Amino acid sequence: MSKNVSWNVEGDWKVNGDWGTTDSTGRRFPVAQWQARLDALRIAHRVPGATLAVLVDGELYELASGVLHRGTGVEATTDSVFLSGSIAKVYTATLIMQLVDEGKLDLDAPIVDVLAEFATPDVAATSRITARQLLSHTGGVTNDFNYDAGRGDDCLARYVAAARNVALDCAPGTAVSYGGLGYMVLGRVVEVLTGKTWDEAVAERIAVPLGLDHLMTLPEQALRFRVAMSHLGEDGPYPDPAPAWDLMPRAVGPAGRVITTAGDMVRFARMHLDGGVTADGTRVLRAASAALMQRRVVDVPDKWTVSADGWGLGWTLYDWNGVGGYGHDGAAIGQYAYLRVVPSEGVAIALMTNGGGARQLYADLFRELLGELAGIRMPEAFGPAPPPIVADLTPFLGTYRREGVVITVSRDDDGNAHLRYEFVDDMKDMSPPLDMGLTPVTDTVWAASGAGPSFSEDYMPVVFATLNGIEYVYIGMRAAPKQIGAGGVSAD
């Protein structure tokens, strides 16, 4: 049952036509309190509009605040749809696990067994990459290959073919490196094994059985609804509407474009929470497969960018002082979404926003919500060590490169630690270079200042690691290998 919040002229709240919010268990969810808190935090962090959905004690509550578009002033409502960014990966992972349930896919068989057109520049590595690795970001494939394969139904096939020459971040199975390309490959696997486009598969295999009538994957489908506009701008003032609603090519759908409401996102999460069964008893996923998606495959060196402690099959995994959970973050060029699930408490929370200090809004709001509803204490904001420490940057000086990105670690004229993050190749028009100062947190973890609110709360984590004899820097969960001489390094 969903409870949408409305208000009377005195400012009292109303849920499903009844005043009050006590559910059948007697546990009270103070809607007015959280509506006021959402409003206050949204304003404080200059977020134009936001929607929030909370599942607690079997009841779903949906709240909205602000506007969908600062240019038109259209207000945000609980049935407004937003871009969910990378949370789309969990929907693709669910489709993949359905195919495993049907006996059509072996998680540990090489992807090339199913997808002959899949390749990387490393022939030996290509033959080892599996669906399990791509689901858990351990396949070595990169994130920032920004190829526009057009709007046709063949866009994913064309994308996978174009990616044959894209270098790996690292050797398959040796490390975690967040990779959107792998999810485009998985989306193509869905198409080959179902005979449907990825968009059709999401609709027929997820949206319809779950009754998610505000879940879609194409911009033209979203025009039927109240749609949140992306907003862009510097930290501080309210951001302005973006020049276009969605700047992403169609082919990135499996990794970055599910359009939905916060409420429908929580309904999707609830199916996973309930072992693959919908509210009306329809089985969408085997219970064993739902559980497998939530099981840790790999630890992550960067535990701060998306608050991750590990990765499962699609899900980001969290450990809040012994309380386990799962979820995912999403960014879609001006829109930011956050999903958290606490299985032990039956709690699921989704926040969707359309710009501004969304990360700060998430951090403040979820610290309070998870604390009150699930007794969870979220980690404090990432930043330099208190008191400050002294660490040697010398071992990490140099240039690191992965597809689409060059990272330079240096000292400036005054001897201060400095990092430049620059988009290149097909990504060169994504953003101007970021120049940031570095302050040590530990010997191998540094805090970068000046990244902006879309990247972190205050500081961006920069993590140095040596894996399989190769030096890497992790930024945004992506592993970039250090370049050695003119020839660079091998990923194998």
C-alpha positions as CSV (number, residue, x, y, z in Angstrom):
1,M,0.0,0.0,0.0
2,S,1.3,3.4,-0.9
3,K,0.6,6.6,1.1
4,N,0.8,9.8,-0.9
5,V,1.0,13.0,1.2
6,S,-1.3,15.9,0.6
7,W,-1.9,19.1,2.7
8,N,-4.8,21.2,3.8
9,V,-4.8,25.0,4.1
10,E,-3.7,24.8,7.8
11,G,-0.7,22.8,6.9
12,D,-1.9,19.5,8.4
13,W,-1.0,16.4,6.4
14,K,-3.3,13.8,4.9
15,V,-2.5,10.3,3.8
16,N,-4.8,8.3,1.4
17,G,-7.7,10.5,2.6
18,D,-7.2,9.9,6.3
19,W,-5.5,12.2,8.8
20,G,-2.7,10.4,10.5
21,T,0.0,7.9,9.8
22,T,-0.2,5.0,12.2
23,D,0.0,1.7,10.3
24,S,-1.4,-1.7,11.3
25,T,1.7,-2.5,13.5
26,G,1.2,0.6,15.6
27,R,4.5,2.1,14.5
28,R,4.2,5.7,13.6
29,F,5.9,7.3,10.6
30,P,5.7,11.1,11.2
31,V,5.0,12.3,7.7
32,A,4.7,16.0,8.7
33,Q,8.1,15.9,10.4
34,W,9.8,14.4,7.4
35,Q,8.0,16.6,4.9
36,A,9.3,19.6,6.8
37,R,12.8,18.2,7.0
38,L,12.9,17.4,3.3
39,D,11.7,20.9,2.5
40,A,14.3,22.5,4.8
41,L,17.2,20.5,3.6
42,R,16.3,20.9,0.0
43,I,16.3,24.6,0.4
44,A,19.5,24.6,2.4
45,H,21.4,22.7,-0.3
46,R,19.8,24.6,-3.3
47,V,18.2,21.5,-4.8
48,P,15.4,22.7,-7.1
49,G,13.2,19.6,-6.6
50,A,13.2,16.3,-4.9
51,T,11.0,13.3,-4.2
52,L,11.3,10.8,-1.4
53,A,9.8,7.3,-0.9
54,V,10.1,5.4,2.3
55,L,9.1,1.8,3.0
56,V,8.8,1.1,6.7
57,D,6.7,-1.6,8.5
58,G,5.2,-2.7,5.1
59,E,3.9,0.7,4.3
60,L,5.2,3.0,1.5
61,Y,5.2,6.8,2.0
62,E,5.8,9.2,-0.8
63,L,6.8,12.9,-0.4
64,A,7.7,15.7,-2.8
65,S,9.3,19.1,-2.5
66,G,10.2,22.0,-4.7
67,V,9.9,22.4,-8.5
68,L,10.6,20.2,-11.5
69,H,11.9,23.1,-13.6
70,R,13.1,26.4,-12.3
71,G,12.2,28.0,-15.6
72,T,8.5,27.0,-15.6
73,G,7.9,26.7,-11.9
74,V,6.1,23.4,-12.3
75,E,6.0,21.8,-8.8
76,A,7.4,18.4,-7.9
77,T,4.8,15.8,-7.0
78,T,5.0,12.2,-5.9
79,D,4.1,11.0,-9.4
80,S,6.9,13.0,-11.1
81,V,9.5,11.0,-12.9
82,F,13.2,11.6,-12.7
83,L,16.3,10.1,-14.4
84,S,17.8,7.5,-12.0
85,G,21.3,7.4,-13.6
86,S,23.4,4.4,-12.6
87,I,20.6,2.8,-10.5
88,A,19.6,1.5,-13.9
89,K,22.4,-1.1,-13.5
90,V,20.4,-2.9,-10.8
91,Y,17.4,-3.3,-13.2
92,T,19.8,-4.7,-15.9
93,A,21.3,-7.0,-13.3
94,T,17.8,-8.2,-12.4
95,L,17.2,-9.1,-16.1
96,I,20.4,-11.0,-16.2
97,M,19.5,-13.0,-13.1
98,Q,16.1,-13.8,-14.7
99,L,18.0,-15.3,-17.6
100,V,20.1,-17.4,-15.2
101,D,16.9,-18.6,-13.6
102,E,15.6,-19.6,-17.0
103,G,18.7,-21.6,-17.7
104,K,19.7,-19.4,-20.6
105,L,22.8,-17.9,-19.1
106,D,25.7,-19.3,-17.0
107,L,27.2,-16.5,-14.8
108,D,30.7,-18.0,-15.1
109,A,30.8,-18.8,-18.8
110,P,32.8,-16.4,-21.0
111,I,30.6,-13.6,-22.4
112,V,31.9,-14.4,-25.9
113,D,30.1,-17.7,-25.7
114,V,26.8,-15.7,-25.8
115,L,28.0,-12.5,-27.5
116,A,30.4,-13.3,-30.3
117,E,30.8,-9.6,-31.2
118,F,32.2,-8.8,-27.7
119,A,35.9,-8.1,-27.6
120,T,38.7,-6.0,-26.0
121,P,42.2,-5.2,-27.3
122,D,43.4,-8.0,-25.0
123,V,42.4,-11.3,-26.7
124,A,43.3,-13.5,-23.7
125,A,41.4,-11.2,-21.3
126,T,38.4,-11.1,-23.5
127,S,38.1,-14.9,-23.4
128,R,38.0,-14.8,-19.5
129,I,35.4,-12.1,-18.9
130,T,32.2,-13.4,-17.4
131,A,28.7,-12.1,-16.6
132,R,29.5,-12.5,-12.9
133,Q,32.5,-10.2,-13.3
134,L,30.6,-7.6,-15.3
135,L,27.8,-7.5,-12.7
136,S,30.3,-7.0,-9.9
137,H,32.6,-4.5,-11.8
138,T,35.5,-7.0,-11.7
139,G,35.7,-7.6,-15.4
140,G,38.3,-4.9,-16.0
141,V,36.1,-2.9,-18.5
142,T,36.0,0.9,-18.2
143,N,33.3,3.4,-17.5
144,D,33.9,6.4,-19.7
145,F,33.5,5.3,-23.3
146,N,31.0,7.8,-24.5
147,Y,30.0,6.5,-27.9
148,D,26.7,7.6,-29.5
149,A,25.4,4.6,-31.4
150,G,22.3,6.4,-32.6
151,R,18.6,6.0,-31.7
152,G,17.8,2.8,-33.5
153,D,16.9,-0.5,-32.0
154,D,20.4,-1.7,-33.0
155,C,22.2,0.9,-30.8
156,L,23.5,-1.6,-28.2
157,A,24.8,-3.9,-30.9
158,R,26.6,-1.0,-32.5
159,Y,27.9,0.2,-29.2
160,V,29.4,-3.2,-28.3
161,A,31.0,-3.5,-31.7
162,A,32.5,0.0,-31.3
163,A,33.9,-0.9,-27.9
164,R,36.2,-3.6,-29.2
165,N,39.2,-1.2,-29.2
166,V,38.6,0.2,-25.8
167,A,41.4,-0.6,-23.3
168,L,40.7,-2.4,-20.1
169,D,41.2,-0.5,-16.8
170,C,42.7,-3.7,-15.2
171,A,43.0,-7.4,-15.8
172,P,39.7,-9.3,-15.4
173,G,39.3,-10.8,-12.0
174,T,42.1,-8.9,-10.3
175,A,40.4,-5.8,-9.1
176,V,37.2,-3.8,-8.9
177,S,36.8,-0.9,-11.3
178,Y,33.4,0.7,-11.7
179,G,32.5,0.1,-15.4
180,G,29.4,1.2,-17.2
181,L,30.6,-0.4,-20.5
182,G,30.2,-3.8,-18.9
183,Y,26.5,-3.1,-18.3
184,M,26.0,-2.1,-21.9
185,V,27.5,-5.4,-22.8
186,L,25.1,-7.1,-20.3
187,G,22.2,-5.2,-21.9
188,R,23.2,-6.6,-25.3
189,V,23.3,-10.1,-23.7
190,V,19.7,-9.5,-22.6
191,E,18.7,-8.6,-26.1
192,V,20.4,-11.6,-27.7
193,L,18.8,-14.1,-25.2
194,T,15.3,-12.6,-25.1
195,G,14.9,-11.5,-28.7
196,K,13.7,-8.1,-27.4
197,T,15.4,-4.7,-27.1
198,W,16.7,-3.9,-23.7
199,D,14.0,-1.3,-23.4
200,E,11.3,-3.8,-24.2
201,A,12.8,-6.3,-21.8
202,V,12.7,-3.8,-18.9
203,A,9.0,-3.1,-19.7
204,E,7.9,-6.6,-20.1
205,R,10.0,-8.4,-17.5
206,I,10.1,-5.8,-14.7
207,A,7.6,-2.9,-15.1
208,V,4.5,-5.0,-16.1
209,P,4.8,-7.8,-13.5
210,L,5.6,-5.3,-10.7
211,G,2.8,-3.0,-11.8
212,L,5.3,-0.1,-12.1
213,D,3.3,2.2,-14.4
214,H,5.8,5.1,-13.9
215,L,8.9,3.1,-15.0
216,M,10.2,3.7,-18.5
217,T,13.5,3.9,-20.4
218,L,13.0,6.2,-23.3
219,P,12.6,10.0,-23.3
220,E,9.5,9.9,-25.5
221,Q,7.8,7.6,-23.0
222,A,8.5,10.0,-20.2
223,L,6.6,12.9,-21.9
224,R,3.3,11.3,-20.7
225,F,4.2,12.3,-17.2
226,R,5.4,15.2,-15.0
227,V,9.1,15.1,-15.8
228,A,12.0,16.6,-13.8
229,M,14.3,18.8,-15.7
230,S,18.1,18.5,-15.1
231,H,19.8,21.6,-13.5
232,L,23.4,22.5,-13.7
233,G,25.6,25.1,-12.0
234,E,28.3,26.0,-9.6
235,D,28.1,25.3,-5.9
236,G,26.3,27.9,-3.9
237,P,23.4,29.5,-5.9
238,Y,20.4,27.6,-7.2
239,P,21.4,25.8,-10.5
240,D,19.9,26.7,-13.9
241,P,18.0,24.4,-16.2
242,A,20.3,22.3,-18.4
243,P,20.4,23.1,-22.1
244,A,18.8,19.7,-22.9
245,W,16.7,17.3,-20.7
246,D,18.8,14.2,-21.3
247,L,22.2,14.4,-22.9
248,M,23.0,10.7,-22.9
249,P,22.9,8.4,-26.0
250,R,20.2,5.7,-26.1
251,A,22.8,2.9,-25.9
252,V,23.8,3.8,-22.3
253,G,20.3,2.7,-21.1
254,P,21.4,-0.5,-19.4
255,A,24.0,1.4,-17.3
256,G,22.3,4.8,-16.9
257,R,18.8,5.4,-18.0
258,V,15.8,4.2,-16.1
259,I,13.2,6.9,-15.7
260,T,10.9,6.5,-12.7
261,T,9.4,7.8,-9.6
262,A,10.9,7.4,-6.1
263,G,7.9,5.3,-5.2
264,D,8.2,2.9,-8.1
265,M,11.9,2.6,-7.4
266,V,11.1,1.5,-3.8
267,R,8.5,-0.9,-5.1
268,F,11.2,-2.5,-7.3
269,A,13.6,-2.6,-4.3
270,R,10.8,-4.2,-2.2
271,M,10.6,-7.1,-4.7
272,H,14.3,-7.8,-4.0
273,L,13.7,-7.4,-0.2
274,D,10.8,-9.9,-0.5
275,G,13.0,-12.6,-2.2
276,G,11.9,-11.9,-5.8
277,V,8.2,-11.8,-5.2
278,T,5.9,-8.8,-6.0
279,A,3.2,-7.5,-3.6
280,D,0.5,-9.6,-5.3
281,G,2.6,-12.8,-5.1
282,T,4.0,-12.8,-8.6
283,R,7.5,-14.3,-8.7
284,V,9.9,-12.2,-10.8
285,L,13.1,-13.7,-9.5
286,R,14.0,-16.9,-7.7
287,A,14.7,-16.3,-4.1
288,A,18.2,-17.8,-4.4
289,S,19.0,-15.3,-7.2
290,A,17.7,-12.4,-5.3
291,A,19.9,-13.5,-2.3
292,L,22.9,-14.0,-4.6
293,M,22.7,-10.5,-5.9
294,Q,23.0,-9.2,-2.3
295,R,26.0,-11.4,-1.5
296,R,29.5,-9.8,-1.4
297,V,31.7,-10.6,-4.4
298,V,34.4,-8.0,-3.8
299,D,35.6,-5.4,-1.3
300,V,36.3,-1.9,-2.7
301,P,39.4,0.2,-2.0
302,D,37.3,3.4,-2.3
303,K,34.7,3.2,0.5
304,W,33.6,6.8,0.3
305,T,32.6,7.9,-3.2
306,V,29.3,5.9,-3.1
307,S,29.6,4.8,0.6
308,A,30.4,1.3,-0.6
309,D,32.0,-1.4,1.5
310,G,31.7,-4.0,-1.3
311,W,29.8,-5.1,-4.4
312,G,27.4,-7.9,-5.1
313,L,25.9,-8.8,-8.4
314,G,24.5,-5.3,-9.3
315,W,24.0,-4.1,-5.8
316,T,26.3,-1.8,-3.9
317,L,26.8,-3.3,-0.4
318,Y,27.0,-1.4,2.9
319,D,28.2,-2.3,6.4
320,W,26.9,0.2,8.9
321,N,28.7,-0.9,12.0
322,G,27.6,-4.5,11.6
323,V,24.2,-3.7,10.0
324,G,24.2,-4.8,6.4
325,G,22.4,-3.2,3.6
326,Y,22.4,-2.7,-0.2
327,G,21.4,-0.1,-2.7
328,H,22.9,2.1,-5.4
329,D,23.6,5.7,-6.4
330,G,22.9,7.4,-9.7
331,A,23.9,10.5,-11.6
332,A,22.5,11.6,-14.9
333,I,24.1,14.9,-15.8
334,G,22.2,17.1,-13.4
335,Q,19.9,14.6,-11.8
336,Y,21.0,12.5,-8.8
337,A,19.3,9.5,-7.2
338,Y,20.0,7.4,-4.0
339,L,18.5,4.0,-3.0
340,R,19.2,2.3,0.3
341,V,17.7,-1.0,1.6
342,V,18.1,-2.4,5.2
343,P,16.9,-6.0,5.0
344,S,17.0,-6.6,8.8
345,E,14.5,-3.8,9.4
346,G,12.4,-4.1,6.2
347,V,13.3,-0.5,5.4
348,A,13.9,0.9,1.9
349,I,14.4,4.6,1.0
350,A,14.7,6.3,-2.4
351,L,15.6,10.0,-3.0
352,M,15.4,11.5,-6.5
353,T,16.7,15.1,-7.2
354,N,17.2,17.4,-10.2
355,G,20.4,19.2,-9.4
356,G,22.2,21.4,-6.8
357,G,23.8,20.0,-3.7
358,A,22.1,16.7,-4.0
359,R,24.9,14.7,-2.3
360,Q,24.7,16.9,0.7
361,L,20.9,16.6,0.8
362,Y,21.2,12.9,0.6
363,A,23.8,12.7,3.4
364,D,21.9,14.9,5.8
365,L,18.5,13.3,5.2
366,F,19.6,9.7,5.1
367,R,21.7,10.1,8.2
368,E,18.5,11.1,10.0
369,L,16.1,8.7,8.3
370,L,18.3,5.6,8.7
371,G,19.1,6.5,12.2
372,E,15.5,6.8,13.3
373,L,14.0,4.0,11.2
374,A,16.8,1.4,11.4
375,G,19.1,2.5,14.2
376,I,21.9,3.0,11.7
377,R,24.8,5.4,12.2
378,M,26.1,6.4,8.8
379,P,29.8,7.3,8.5
380,E,30.7,11.0,8.8
381,A,31.5,13.0,5.7
382,F,34.8,12.1,4.1
383,G,37.6,14.5,4.6
384,P,41.2,15.1,5.8
385,A,42.3,13.3,8.9
386,P,41.6,15.1,12.2
387,P,44.2,16.1,13.4
388,P,46.0,16.6,10.1
389,I,48.7,14.0,9.2
390,V,51.8,14.2,7.1
391,A,52.1,11.8,4.2
392,D,54.5,11.4,1.3
393,L,53.0,12.0,-2.1
394,T,56.3,11.1,-3.9
395,P,55.4,7.5,-4.7
396,F,52.2,8.6,-6.4
397,L,53.4,11.4,-8.6
398,G,52.8,10.9,-12.3
399,T,50.1,10.4,-14.9
400,Y,47.4,7.9,-14.7
401,R,45.1,7.1,-17.7
402,R,42.0,5.1,-18.4
403,E,39.6,5.4,-21.3
404,G,38.4,9.0,-21.6
405,V,40.3,10.3,-18.6
406,V,43.8,11.5,-17.8
407,I,44.7,12.1,-14.1
408,T,47.9,14.0,-13.2
409,V,49.3,13.9,-9.7
410,S,51.9,16.6,-9.1
411,R,53.2,19.3,-6.8
412,D,52.5,23.0,-7.7
413,D,55.2,25.7,-7.6
414,D,54.8,26.1,-3.9
415,G,55.2,22.4,-3.3
416,N,51.6,21.7,-2.5
417,A,50.0,18.4,-3.6
418,H,47.8,18.8,-6.7
419,L,45.6,16.7,-8.9
420,R,44.2,17.5,-12.4
421,Y,41.3,15.4,-13.7
422,E,40.8,15.8,-17.4
423,F,38.4,14.3,-19.9
424,V,39.9,13.3,-23.2
425,D,39.1,11.4,-26.4
426,D,35.4,10.9,-26.8
427,M,34.8,12.3,-23.3
428,K,36.6,15.6,-23.9
429,D,33.5,17.7,-24.0
430,M,31.9,16.3,-20.9
431,S,33.4,18.9,-18.5
432,P,36.4,21.3,-18.2
433,P,39.4,19.9,-16.4
434,L,39.2,19.8,-12.6
435,D,42.2,21.2,-10.7
436,M,42.2,20.1,-7.1
437,G,44.4,20.4,-4.0
438,L,45.2,17.1,-2.1
439,T,45.3,16.6,1.6
440,P,46.2,13.3,3.2
441,V,43.7,11.1,5.0
442,T,46.1,8.1,5.3
443,D,49.3,7.2,3.6
444,T,47.4,6.0,0.5
445,V,44.1,7.9,0.8
446,W,43.9,11.6,0.0
447,A,41.1,14.1,0.0
448,A,40.7,16.3,-3.1
449,S,39.1,19.7,-2.6
450,G,37.3,21.7,-5.4
451,A,35.5,18.8,-7.1
452,G,32.0,20.4,-6.6
453,P,28.9,19.1,-4.9
454,S,28.0,16.5,-7.5
455,F,31.1,14.5,-6.8
456,S,31.1,14.4,-3.0
457,E,29.9,16.1,0.2
458,D,33.0,18.3,0.7
459,Y,36.0,16.3,-0.6
460,M,36.5,13.8,-3.3
461,P,38.3,10.6,-2.3
462,V,41.6,9.8,-4.2
463,V,42.8,6.3,-3.4
464,F,46.2,4.9,-4.4
465,A,46.6,1.1,-4.7
466,T,49.0,-1.4,-6.2
467,L,47.2,-4.4,-7.7
468,N,48.9,-7.3,-9.5
469,G,52.1,-5.3,-9.6
470,I,50.5,-2.3,-11.3
471,E,50.0,1.1,-9.6
472,Y,46.5,2.6,-9.8
473,V,44.6,5.6,-8.6
474,Y,40.9,5.2,-7.8
475,I,38.7,8.2,-8.4
476,G,34.9,7.8,-8.5
477,M,35.4,4.0,-8.0
478,R,37.2,3.8,-11.3
479,A,40.8,2.4,-11.4
480,A,43.2,4.2,-13.6
481,P,46.7,2.6,-14.2
482,K,49.8,4.7,-13.9
483,Q,51.6,5.4,-17.1
484,I,55.2,4.2,-17.4
485,G,57.3,5.9,-20.1
486,A,55.8,6.4,-23.6
487,G,54.4,2.9,-23.8
488,G,52.1,3.0,-20.8
489,V,51.2,-0.2,-18.9
490,S,49.6,-3.4,-19.8
491,A,46.2,-4.3,-18.3
492,D,47.3,-8.0,-18.1
